[in-house]
Amino acid sequence: MKNLNRTLVRNLALVLVLKLFVLSGLWWVFVRDHQTSIDGDSVAAQFFPKASNSANGVSP
């Protein structure tokens, strides 16, 4: 039983390391170079819509 636990732990560690490499590779290929600019006005517009829009029945 002790040998089975050791094999299981080794296999799980191998799977986790492989998963880390795959996720890192996917991030490197698809996400690394994308830049997003965020300014305070756009965030405020998303979270606090102007009162005139809600008064006219326009939903964001």
N, C-alpha and C positions, 0 to 999 in steps of 0.2 A: 504493500500500500504506500509506503514511503517513496518508492521509486516512481510510482504513478503520479504522486503529487509533484515531485521534482520535474517530471516530464511535462506535466500540465503547466506549471509555472514557466518553464522555459518556452513552451509553445505560445503561451499568452504574451510573454515578453517579446517574442519574435513578431507576433502579429501586431502588437502595439507599435513597435519600432517601424515596421513596414508601413503601417497606417500613417505614422508621423511623416515619413518620407514622401508618401503619396500626397498627403494634404499640403506639405510644404511645396512640392512640385507644382501642384495645381495653383496654389497661391502665387508662386513665382511666375507662372505662365499667364494667368488671367487677371490678377489683382495688382501686382507690384507697381505697374506704371500708371495706374489710373489716379488722377488727382481730382479732388473735389474741393471747390472753394465754398466756404460757408461764411456768411456775414450775419451780423446781428439783425439787420432789417428783414432778411428772408426768414430767419427763425421766428422772429416776432410775428411776421405775417402768417406763418403756419399755426402758431399757438394762440395768437390773439387777433382774430380777424377784426377788421374795422366794423364799428357799430352801424355804419351806413349800409353795408352789405347785408347784415342780418335784419335790419329794419325793412329793407325792400323785399325780403323773402328769398334772397339769393343765398344759397348754401355754398360753403367753400368746397 
